[in-house]
């Protein structure tokens, strides 16, 4: 693989990773807004269906993010090895031995996605409970 192909592949993977992350953040916020608006209005069966679908989509996005991040790390290792062996002119990119372990930002990305999923579930349950209480208070007035 030429230097251009490696750099282009890495750039494409990074762009794909960013697109996945921003799409997942959009889904998280859509779920939060939907939770705020309707969590207290739907019955248990509909709530279970919503949570099941949201969980499936979250698993897909989190897994796909992980796989693309792994591919980026593997390509980074290859680039680093070629730079160290003098077979590549991509020394300006910063690839090298640090690619043996995942960079902290990769771990942070996966942590943020998992934390957003858990926080969204907690918000859904909170809205489901507090929305019913608020509705009861309004009917008492």
Secondary structure in CASP SS format (residue, H / E / C, confidence):
PFRMAT SS
TARGET T0000
AUTHOR 0000-0000-0000
METHOD secondary structure of the structure
MODEL  1
X C 1.00
X C 1.00
X H 1.00
X H 1.00
X H 1.00
X H 1.00
X H 1.00
X H 1.00
X H 1.00
X H 1.00
X H 1.00
X H 1.00
X H 1.00
X H 1.00
X H 1.00
X H 1.00
X H 1.00
X H 1.00
X H 1.00
X H 1.00
X H 1.00
X H 1.00
X H 1.00
X H 1.00
X H 1.00
X H 1.00
X H 1.00
X H 1.00
X H 1.00
X H 1.00
X H 1.00
X H 1.00
X H 1.00
X H 1.00
X H 1.00
X H 1.00
X H 1.00
X H 1.00
X C 1.00
X C 1.00
X C 1.00
X C 1.00
X C 1.00
X H 1.00
X H 1.00
X H 1.00
X H 1.00
X H 1.00
X H 1.00
X H 1.00
X H 1.00
X H 1.00
X H 1.00
X H 1.00
X H 1.00
X H 1.00
X H 1.00
X H 1.00
X H 1.00
X H 1.00
X H 1.00
X H 1.00
X H 1.00
X H 1.00
X H 1.00
X H 1.00
X H 1.00
X H 1.00
X H 1.00
X H 1.00
X H 1.00
X H 1.00
X H 1.00
X H 1.00
X H 1.00
X H 1.00
X H 1.00
X H 1.00
X H 1.00
X H 1.00
X H 1.00
X H 1.00
X H 1.00
X H 1.00
X C 1.00
X C 1.00
X C 1.00
X C 1.00
X C 1.00
X H 1.00
X H 1.00
X H 1.00
X H 1.00
X C 1.00
X C 1.00
X C 1.00
X H 1.00
X H 1.00
X H 1.00
X H 1.00
X C 1.00
X C 1.00
X C 1.00
X H 1.00
X H 1.00
X H 1.00
X H 1.00
X H 1.00
X H 1.00
X H 1.00
X H 1.00
X H 1.00
X H 1.00
X H 1.00
X H 1.00
X H 1.00
X H 1.00
X H 1.00
X H 1.00
X H 1.00
X H 1.00
X H 1.00
X H 1.00
X H 1.00
X H 1.00
X H 1.00
X H 1.00
X H 1.00
X H 1.00
X H 1.00
X H 1.00
X H 1.00
X H 1.00
X H 1.00
X H 1.00
X H 1.00
X H 1.00
X H 1.00
X H 1.00
X H 1.00
X C 1.00
END
